[in-house]
Amino acid sequence: MSIEVKISNKPVTYKKAMFTLEKRVNEVKKGNKRELLWLLEHPITYTGGIRYSENDILDKKINIIKTNRGGKITLHNPGQKIIYFVIDLNKRKRDVRIFLKIIENSIIEFLNIYKIKSKADRKNIGIWVDDKKISAIGIRIKRWIAYHGCSINISNNLSDYKKIVPCGLNNKKVTSFKELGIYKPKFLNKNLTKIFIKNLSKI
């Protein structure tokens, strides 16, 4: 099964990205297009998953884009790496837990390249460095095609998180490569592509 890899060097708006993903889901379902792995960044954007609450918005002036992904409110901003995918589970194991585990393990493996020790948390979805979240995950399944994806904080402005309760977790903090003292990590796209393609091929 061949997965197309797309890398956008310029920021892509969230709405444009979602339009592209939704269209790709339909094309993959019809067999007209290959599955997709897409690496990009967004301009500053706050999105709310299907379980978000108005109580998670601390700054009422910000605009929340409602989405159909799982989870609550999260932030996308410059310096944060986004990994989107469109993966047909009809051709693989129809098991959401296995798929989520593959995504989690891929992020952990990627972080390990840069000597960042991390872990997944069954209760609080995402990837954590000690008690700080470095990666958020939001997945939707449509006709057994998995899409949306995950984000990894690289050099983004973490103060933008202060306007929300990230992922609905009041007492949890966030971190990034930069906060951990890794200022210019090399080969991000190359390493992400290699790891995700390798692991998605195992499903």
CYANA upper distance limits for C-alpha pairs under 8 A (distance plus 0.5 A):
  1 MET  CA    201 SER  CA      8.07
  2 SER  CA     34 ARG  CA      7.11
  2 SER  CA     35 GLU  CA      7.51
  3 ILE  CA     34 ARG  CA      6.46
  3 ILE  CA     35 GLU  CA      5.30
  3 ILE  CA     36 LEU  CA      5.87
  3 ILE  CA     37 LEU  CA      7.22
  3 ILE  CA    197 ILE  CA      7.90
  4 GLU  CA     34 ARG  CA      6.69
  4 GLU  CA     35 GLU  CA      6.50
  4 GLU  CA     36 LEU  CA      5.31
  4 GLU  CA     37 LEU  CA      6.61
  5 VAL  CA     36 LEU  CA      6.54
  5 VAL  CA     37 LEU  CA      5.38
  5 VAL  CA     38 TRP  CA      6.40
  5 VAL  CA    193 THR  CA      7.99
  6 LYS  CA     36 LEU  CA      7.89
  6 LYS  CA     37 LEU  CA      6.70
  6 LYS  CA     38 TRP  CA      5.13
  6 LYS  CA     39 LEU  CA      6.83
  7 ILE  CA     38 TRP  CA      6.29
  7 ILE  CA     39 LEU  CA      5.34
  7 ILE  CA     40 LEU  CA      6.64
  7 ILE  CA    189 ASN  CA      8.23
  8 SER  CA     12 VAL  CA      8.08
  8 SER  CA     38 TRP  CA      8.19
  8 SER  CA     39 LEU  CA      6.79
  8 SER  CA     40 LEU  CA      5.53
  8 SER  CA     41 GLU  CA      8.16
  9 ASN  CA     40 LEU  CA      7.18
  9 ASN  CA     41 GLU  CA      8.42
 10 LYS  CA     40 LEU  CA      8.05
 10 LYS  CA     41 GLU  CA      7.84
 11 PRO  CA     40 LEU  CA      7.19
 11 PRO  CA     41 GLU  CA      5.50
 11 PRO  CA     42 HIS  CA      5.54
 11 PRO  CA     43 PRO  CA      6.61
 11 PRO  CA     78 PRO  CA      8.19
 12 VAL  CA     16 LYS  CA      7.29
 12 VAL  CA     17 ALA  CA      7.06
 12 VAL  CA     40 LEU  CA      7.50
 12 VAL  CA     41 GLU  CA      6.78
 12 VAL  CA     42 HIS  CA      5.72
 12 VAL  CA     43 PRO  CA      7.54
 13 THR  CA     17 ALA  CA      6.77
 13 THR  CA     42 HIS  CA      6.11
 13 THR  CA     43 PRO  CA      6.82
 14 TYR  CA     18 MET  CA      6.67
 14 TYR  CA     42 HIS  CA      6.83
 14 TYR  CA     43 PRO  CA      8.41
 14 TYR  CA     45 THR  CA      7.72
 15 LYS  CA     19 PHE  CA      6.69
 16 LYS  CA     20 THR  CA      6.75
 17 ALA  CA     21 LEU  CA      6.70
 18 MET  CA     22 GLU  CA      6.55
 19 PHE  CA     23 LYS  CA      6.65
 20 THR  CA     24 ARG  CA      6.59
 21 LEU  CA     25 VAL  CA      6.65
 21 LEU  CA     85 PHE  CA      8.41
 21 LEU  CA     86 VAL  CA      7.55
 21 LEU  CA    147 TYR  CA      7.77
 21 LEU  CA    148 HIS  CA      7.90
 22 GLU  CA     26 ASN  CA      7.13
 23 LYS  CA     27 GLU  CA      6.85
 24 ARG  CA     28 VAL  CA      6.46
 24 ARG  CA     33 LYS  CA      7.74
 24 ARG  CA     35 GLU  CA      8.48
 24 ARG  CA     36 LEU  CA      8.47
 24 ARG  CA     86 VAL  CA      7.63
 25 VAL  CA     29 LYS  CA      6.63
 25 VAL  CA     86 VAL  CA      6.82
 25 VAL  CA    142 LYS  CA      8.49
 25 VAL  CA    145 ILE  CA      7.30
 25 VAL  CA    147 TYR  CA      8.09
 26 ASN  CA     30 LYS  CA      6.81
 27 GLU  CA     31 GLY  CA      6.65
 27 GLU  CA     32 ASN  CA      5.61
 27 GLU  CA     33 LYS  CA      5.90
 28 VAL  CA     32 ASN  CA      6.37
 28 VAL  CA     33 LYS  CA      5.54
 28 VAL  CA     34 ARG  CA      6.53
 28 VAL  CA     35 GLU  CA      6.83
 28 VAL  CA     86 VAL  CA      8.49
 28 VAL  CA     88 ASP  CA      7.80
 29 LYS  CA     88 ASP  CA      8.09
 29 LYS  CA    145 ILE  CA      8.02
 35 GLU  CA     85 PHE  CA      8.07
 35 GLU  CA     86 VAL  CA      5.91
 35 GLU  CA     87 ILE  CA      5.92
 35 GLU  CA     88 ASP  CA      7.37
 36 LEU  CA     84 TYR  CA      8.37
 36 LEU  CA     85 PHE  CA      5.71
 36 LEU  CA     86 VAL  CA      5.45
 36 LEU  CA     87 ILE  CA      7.23
 37 LEU  CA     83 ILE  CA      7.56
 37 LEU  CA     84 TYR  CA      6.38
 37 LEU  CA     85 PHE  CA      4.97
 37 LEU  CA     86 VAL  CA      7.24
 37 LEU  CA    193 THR  CA      8.32
 38 TRP  CA     82 ILE  CA      8.45
 38 TRP  CA     83 ILE  CA      6.27
 38 TRP  CA     84 TYR  CA      5.50
 38 TRP  CA     85 PHE  CA      6.52
 39 LEU  CA     81 LYS  CA      7.58
 39 LEU  CA     82 ILE  CA      6.17
 39 LEU  CA     83 ILE  CA      5.34
 39 LEU  CA     84 TYR  CA      6.96
 39 LEU  CA    189 ASN  CA      7.62
 40 LEU  CA     81 LYS  CA      6.68
 40 LEU  CA     82 ILE  CA      5.72
 40 LEU  CA     83 ILE  CA      7.27
 41 GLU  CA     76 HIS  CA      8.29
 41 GLU  CA     77 ASN  CA      7.70
 41 GLU  CA     78 PRO  CA      6.67
 41 GLU  CA     79 GLY  CA      7.63
 41 GLU  CA     80 GLN  CA      6.71
 41 GLU  CA     81 LYS  CA      6.05
 41 GLU  CA     82 ILE  CA      6.08
 42 HIS  CA     76 HIS  CA      6.46
 42 HIS  CA     77 ASN  CA      6.08
 42 HIS  CA     78 PRO  CA      6.59
 42 HIS  CA     80 GLN  CA      8.29
 42 HIS  CA     82 ILE  CA      8.23
 43 PRO  CA     76 HIS  CA      7.45
 43 PRO  CA     77 ASN  CA      5.61
 43 PRO  CA     78 PRO  CA      6.18
 44 ILE  CA     75 LEU  CA      7.79
 44 ILE  CA     76 HIS  CA      5.99
 44 ILE  CA     77 ASN  CA      4.45
 44 ILE  CA     78 PRO  CA      7.03
 45 THR  CA     63 ASN  CA      8.47
 45 THR  CA     64 ILE  CA      8.14
 45 THR  CA     65 ILE  CA      8.25
 45 THR  CA     75 LEU  CA      6.39
 45 THR  CA     76 HIS  CA      5.58
 45 THR  CA     77 ASN  CA      6.73
 46 TYR  CA     62 ILE  CA      8.23
 46 TYR  CA     63 ASN  CA      7.23
 46 TYR  CA     64 ILE  CA      5.64
 46 TYR  CA     65 ILE  CA      6.77
 46 TYR  CA     73 ILE  CA      7.43
 46 TYR  CA     74 THR  CA      6.34
 46 TYR  CA     75 LEU  CA      5.18
 46 TYR  CA     76 HIS  CA      6.82
 47 THR  CA     64 ILE  CA      5.75
 47 THR  CA     65 ILE  CA      5.13
 47 THR  CA     66 LYS  CA      6.33
 47 THR  CA     67 THR  CA      7.15
 47 THR  CA     73 ILE  CA      6.05
 47 THR  CA     74 THR  CA      6.08
 47 THR  CA     75 LEU  CA      6.98
 47 THR  CA     76 HIS  CA      8.43
 48 GLY  CA     52 TYR  CA      6.10
 48 GLY  CA     64 ILE  CA      6.76
 48 GLY  CA     65 ILE  CA      6.54
 48 GLY  CA     66 LYS  CA      5.35
 48 GLY  CA     67 THR  CA      6.35
 48 GLY  CA     71 GLY  CA      8.06
 48 GLY  CA     72 LYS  CA      5.79
 48 GLY  CA     73 ILE  CA      4.74
 48 GLY  CA     74 THR  CA      7.07
 49 GLY  CA     66 LYS  CA      6.90
 49 GLY  CA     67 THR  CA      5.75
 49 GLY  CA     68 ASN  CA      6.50
 49 GLY  CA     69 ARG  CA      5.68
 49 GLY  CA     70 GLY  CA      5.72
 49 GLY  CA     71 GLY  CA      5.29
 49 GLY  CA     72 LYS  CA      4.97
 49 GLY  CA     73 ILE  CA      6.56
 49 GLY  CA    138 GLY  CA      8.46
 50 ILE  CA     66 LYS  CA      8.24
 50 ILE  CA     67 THR  CA      7.21
 50 ILE  CA     68 ASN  CA      6.29
 50 ILE  CA     69 ARG  CA      6.73
 50 ILE  CA     70 GLY  CA      6.11
 50 ILE  CA     71 GLY  CA      6.69
 50 ILE  CA     72 LYS  CA      7.00
 51 ARG  CA     70 GLY  CA      7.42
 51 ARG  CA     71 GLY  CA      6.06
 51 ARG  CA     72 LYS  CA      5.56
 52 TYR  CA     56 ASP  CA      7.54
 52 TYR  CA     71 GLY  CA      7.32
 52 TYR  CA     72 LYS  CA      4.44
 52 TYR  CA     73 ILE  CA      6.23
 52 TYR  CA    167 CYS  CA      8.35
 52 TYR  CA    168 GLY  CA      7.74
 53 SER  CA     57 ILE  CA      8.18
 53 SER  CA     72 LYS  CA      7.81
 53 SER  CA    168 GLY  CA      8.46
 56 ASP  CA     73 ILE  CA      7.48
 56 ASP  CA    164 ILE  CA      6.12
 56 ASP  CA    165 VAL  CA      5.29
 56 ASP  CA    166 PRO  CA      8.00
 56 ASP  CA    168 GLY  CA      6.43
 57 ILE  CA    163 LYS  CA      7.08
 57 ILE  CA    164 ILE  CA      5.19
 57 ILE  CA    165 VAL  CA      6.97
 58 LEU  CA    162 LYS  CA      8.06
 58 LEU  CA    163 LYS  CA      5.53
 58 LEU  CA    164 ILE  CA      5.46
 58 LEU  CA    165 VAL  CA      7.48
 59 ASP  CA    163 LYS  CA      5.38
 59 ASP  CA    164 ILE  CA      7.27
 62 ILE  CA    163 LYS  CA      8.30
 68 ASN  CA    140 ARG  CA      7.59
 69 ARG  CA    138 GLY  CA      6.25
 69 ARG  CA    139 ILE  CA      6.04
 69 ARG  CA    140 ARG  CA      5.49
 69 ARG  CA    148 HIS  CA      7.39
 70 GLY  CA    138 GLY  CA      5.76
 70 GLY  CA    139 ILE  CA      6.21
 70 GLY  CA    140 ARG  CA      6.72
 71 GLY  CA    138 GLY  CA      6.64
 71 GLY  CA    167 CYS  CA      7.04
 72 LYS  CA    166 PRO  CA      8.17
 72 LYS  CA    167 CYS  CA      5.31
 72 LYS  CA    168 GLY  CA      6.55
 73 ILE  CA    164 ILE  CA      7.80
 73 ILE  CA    165 VAL  CA      7.65
 73 ILE  CA    166 PRO  CA      6.30
 73 ILE  CA    167 CYS  CA      5.51
 73 ILE  CA    168 GLY  CA      7.20
 74 THR  CA    136 ALA  CA      8.33
 74 THR  CA    164 ILE  CA      8.23
 74 THR  CA    166 PRO  CA      5.84
 74 THR  CA    167 CYS  CA      6.24
 75 LEU  CA    160 ASP  CA      8.14
 75 LEU  CA    161 TYR  CA      7.14
 75 LEU  CA    166 PRO  CA      7.98
 76 HIS  CA     80 GLN  CA      7.14
 76 HIS  CA    151 SER  CA      8.37
 77 ASN  CA    156 ASN  CA      6.80
 77 ASN  CA    157 ASN  CA      7.94
 78 PRO  CA    155 SER  CA      8.37
 78 PRO  CA    156 ASN  CA      6.09
 78 PRO  CA    157 ASN  CA      8.23
 79 GLY  CA    153 ASN  CA      7.48
 79 GLY  CA    154 ILE  CA      6.16
 79 GLY  CA    155 SER  CA      5.12
 79 GLY  CA    156 ASN  CA      4.55
 79 GLY  CA    157 ASN  CA      8.06
 80 GLN  CA    151 SER  CA      7.14
 80 GLN  CA    152 ILE  CA      6.25
 80 GLN  CA    153 ASN  CA      5.12
 80 GLN  CA    154 ILE  CA      5.80
 80 GLN  CA    155 SER  CA      6.98
 80 GLN  CA    156 ASN  CA      5.87
 81 LYS  CA    151 SER  CA      6.08
 81 LYS  CA    152 ILE  CA      5.69
 81 LYS  CA    153 ASN  CA      6.92
 81 LYS  CA    154 ILE  CA      7.18
 82 ILE  CA    149 GLY  CA      8.04
 82 ILE  CA    150 CYS  CA      6.53
 82 ILE  CA    151 SER  CA      4.97
 82 ILE  CA    152 ILE  CA      7.06
 83 ILE  CA    149 GLY  CA      6.11
 83 ILE  CA    150 CYS  CA      5.84
 83 ILE  CA    151 SER  CA      6.57
 84 TYR  CA    147 TYR  CA      7.44
 84 TYR  CA    148 HIS  CA      5.76
 84 TYR  CA    149 GLY  CA      4.88
 84 TYR  CA    150 CYS  CA      7.06
 85 PHE  CA    146 ALA  CA      7.96
 85 PHE  CA    147 TYR  CA      5.75
 85 PHE  CA    148 HIS  CA      6.48
 85 PHE  CA    149 GLY  CA      6.40
 86 VAL  CA    145 ILE  CA      7.22
 86 VAL  CA    146 ALA  CA      6.18
 86 VAL  CA    147 TYR  CA      5.02
 86 VAL  CA    148 HIS  CA      7.73
 87 ILE  CA    145 ILE  CA      6.10
 87 ILE  CA    146 ALA  CA      5.63
 87 ILE  CA    147 TYR  CA      6.94
 88 ASP  CA     92 ARG  CA      7.58
 88 ASP  CA    144 TRP  CA      6.94
 88 ASP  CA    145 ILE  CA      4.91
 88 ASP  CA    146 ALA  CA      6.84
 89 LEU  CA     93 LYS  CA      6.39
 89 LEU  CA     94 ARG  CA      5.91
 89 LEU  CA     95 ASP  CA      8.35
 89 LEU  CA    144 TRP  CA      5.83
 89 LEU  CA    145 ILE  CA      6.02
 89 LEU  CA    146 ALA  CA      7.33
 90 ASN  CA     94 ARG  CA      6.86
 90 ASN  CA    144 TRP  CA      6.34
 90 ASN  CA    145 ILE  CA      7.57
 92 ARG  CA    203 ILE  CA      6.32
 93 LYS  CA    203 ILE  CA      6.79
 94 ARG  CA    144 TRP  CA      7.39
 95 ASP  CA     99 PHE  CA      6.88
 96 VAL  CA    100 LEU  CA      6.58
 97 ARG  CA    101 LYS  CA      6.62
 98 ILE  CA    102 ILE  CA      6.78
 98 ILE  CA    203 ILE  CA      8.29
 99 PHE  CA    103 ILE  CA      6.97
 99 PHE  CA    203 ILE  CA      7.79
100 LEU  CA    104 GLU  CA      6.69
101 LYS  CA    105 ASN  CA      6.49
102 ILE  CA    106 SER  CA      6.55
102 ILE  CA    199 ASN  CA      6.97
102 ILE  CA    200 LEU  CA      7.43
102 ILE  CA    203 ILE  CA      8.41
103 ILE  CA    107 ILE  CA      6.90
103 ILE  CA    196 PHE  CA      8.20
104 GLU  CA    108 ILE  CA      6.78
104 GLU  CA    120 ALA  CA      6.98
104 GLU  CA    126 GLY  CA      7.85
104 GLU  CA    127 ILE  CA      7.40
105 ASN  CA    109 GLU  CA      6.47
106 SER  CA    110 PHE  CA      6.62
106 SER  CA    195 ILE  CA      6.60
106 SER  CA    196 PHE  CA      6.44
106 SER  CA    199 ASN  CA      7.26
107 ILE  CA    111 LEU  CA      6.67
107 ILE  CA    127 ILE  CA      7.97
107 ILE  CA    135 SER  CA      8.38
108 ILE  CA    112 ASN  CA      6.63
108 ILE  CA    117 LYS  CA      8.12
108 ILE  CA    118 SER  CA      6.45
108 ILE  CA    119 LYS  CA      7.15
108 ILE  CA    127 ILE  CA      7.79
109 GLU  CA    113 ILE  CA      7.26
109 GLU  CA    195 ILE  CA      7.98
110 PHE  CA    114 TYR  CA      7.95
110 PHE  CA    191 ASN  CA      7.29
110 PHE  CA    192 LEU  CA      6.95
110 PHE  CA    195 ILE  CA      7.42
111 LEU  CA    115 LYS  CA      7.13
111 LEU  CA    116 ILE  CA      5.68
111 LEU  CA    117 LYS  CA      7.47
111 LEU  CA    118 SER  CA      7.74
112 ASN  CA    116 ILE  CA      5.56
112 ASN  CA    117 LYS  CA      6.47
112 ASN  CA    118 SER  CA      8.17
114 TYR  CA    185 PRO  CA      8.04
116 ILE  CA    129 VAL  CA      8.05
117 LYS  CA    129 VAL  CA      6.89
118 SER  CA    127 ILE  CA      6.99
118 SER  CA    128 TRP  CA      5.86
118 SER  CA    129 VAL  CA      5.16
118 SER  CA    130 ASP  CA      7.57
119 LYS  CA    127 ILE  CA      6.07
119 LYS  CA    128 TRP  CA      5.82
119 LYS  CA    129 VAL  CA      7.18
120 ALA  CA    125 ILE  CA      7.57
120 ALA  CA    126 GLY  CA      6.55
120 ALA  CA    127 ILE  CA      5.28
120 ALA  CA    128 TRP  CA      6.72
121 ASP  CA    125 ILE  CA      6.28
121 ASP  CA    126 GLY  CA      7.13
121 ASP  CA    127 ILE  CA      7.44
121 ASP  CA    128 TRP  CA      7.96
125 ILE  CA    136 ALA  CA      7.75
125 ILE  CA    137 ILE  CA      7.20
126 GLY  CA    133 LYS  CA      7.44
126 GLY  CA    134 ILE  CA      8.30
126 GLY  CA    135 SER  CA      6.05
126 GLY  CA    136 ALA  CA      5.19
126 GLY  CA    137 ILE  CA      5.92
127 ILE  CA    133 LYS  CA      6.42
127 ILE  CA    134 ILE  CA      6.47
127 ILE  CA    135 SER  CA      5.48
127 ILE  CA    136 ALA  CA      7.18
128 TRP  CA    132 LYS  CA      5.95
128 TRP  CA    133 LYS  CA      4.89
128 TRP  CA    134 ILE  CA      6.18
128 TRP  CA    135 SER  CA      7.50
129 VAL  CA    133 LYS  CA      6.72
129 VAL  CA    134 ILE  CA      7.13
129 VAL  CA    175 THR  CA      8.24
131 ASP  CA    172 LYS  CA      7.34
131 ASP  CA    173 LYS  CA      7.56
132 LYS  CA    172 LYS  CA      6.89
132 LYS  CA    173 LYS  CA      5.34
132 LYS  CA    174 VAL  CA      5.20
132 LYS  CA    175 THR  CA      6.18
133 LYS  CA    172 LYS  CA      8.02
133 LYS  CA    173 LYS  CA      6.76
133 LYS  CA    174 VAL  CA      4.96
133 LYS  CA    175 THR  CA      6.35
134 ILE  CA    152 ILE  CA      6.43
134 ILE  CA    153 ASN  CA      6.09
134 ILE  CA    174 VAL  CA      6.39
134 ILE  CA    175 THR  CA      5.62
134 ILE  CA    176 SER  CA      6.09
135 SER  CA    150 CYS  CA      7.39
135 SER  CA    151 SER  CA      5.89
135 SER  CA    152 ILE  CA      4.96
135 SER  CA    153 ASN  CA      6.87
136 ALA  CA    150 CYS  CA      6.00
136 ALA  CA    151 SER  CA      5.86
136 ALA  CA    152 ILE  CA      7.36
137 ILE  CA    149 GLY  CA      6.50
137 ILE  CA    150 CYS  CA      4.77
137 ILE  CA    151 SER  CA      7.14
138 GLY  CA    148 HIS  CA      6.81
138 GLY  CA    149 GLY  CA      6.03
138 GLY  CA    150 CYS  CA      6.54
139 ILE  CA    146 ALA  CA      7.19
139 ILE  CA    147 TYR  CA      6.36
139 ILE  CA    148 HIS  CA      5.76
139 ILE  CA    149 GLY  CA      6.21
140 ARG  CA    146 ALA  CA      6.25
140 ARG  CA    147 TYR  CA      6.03
140 ARG  CA    148 HIS  CA      6.82
141 ILE  CA    145 ILE  CA      5.92
141 ILE  CA    146 ALA  CA      5.02
141 ILE  CA    147 TYR  CA      7.00
142 LYS  CA    146 ALA  CA      7.00
142 LYS  CA    147 TYR  CA      8.49
152 ILE  CA    176 SER  CA      8.14
153 ASN  CA    175 THR  CA      7.47
153 ASN  CA    176 SER  CA      5.12
153 ASN  CA    177 PHE  CA      7.01
154 ILE  CA    176 SER  CA      5.66
154 ILE  CA    177 PHE  CA      5.18
154 ILE  CA    178 LYS  CA      6.64
155 SER  CA    176 SER  CA      6.95
155 SER  CA    177 PHE  CA      6.77
155 SER  CA    178 LYS  CA      5.62
155 SER  CA    179 GLU  CA      8.42
155 SER  CA    183 TYR  CA      7.70
156 ASN  CA    176 SER  CA      7.99
156 ASN  CA    178 LYS  CA      8.50
158 LEU  CA    162 LYS  CA      8.31
158 LEU  CA    174 VAL  CA      7.81
158 LEU  CA    175 THR  CA      7.79
158 LEU  CA    176 SER  CA      8.37
161 TYR  CA    165 VAL  CA      7.88
161 TYR  CA    166 PRO  CA      7.17
165 VAL  CA    169 LEU  CA      6.48
165 VAL  CA    170 ASN  CA      6.37
166 PRO  CA    170 ASN  CA      8.12
175 THR  CA    179 GLU  CA      6.57
175 THR  CA    180 LEU  CA      7.83
176 SER  CA    180 LEU  CA      6.74
177 PHE  CA    181 GLY  CA      6.92
177 PHE  CA    182 ILE  CA      5.52
177 PHE  CA    183 TYR  CA      7.24
178 LYS  CA    182 ILE  CA      5.46
178 LYS  CA    183 TYR  CA      5.48
187 PHE  CA    191 ASN  CA      6.47
188 LEU  CA    192 LEU  CA      6.55
189 ASN  CA    193 THR  CA      6.45
190 LYS  CA    194 LYS  CA      6.68
191 ASN  CA    195 ILE  CA      6.62
192 LEU  CA    196 PHE  CA      6.49
193 THR  CA    197 ILE  CA      6.43
194 LYS  CA    198 LYS  CA      6.58
195 ILE  CA    199 ASN  CA      6.62
196 PHE  CA    200 LEU  CA      6.32
197 ILE  CA    201 SER  CA      6.63
198 LYS  CA    202 LYS  CA      7.49
199 ASN  CA    203 ILE  CA      7.84
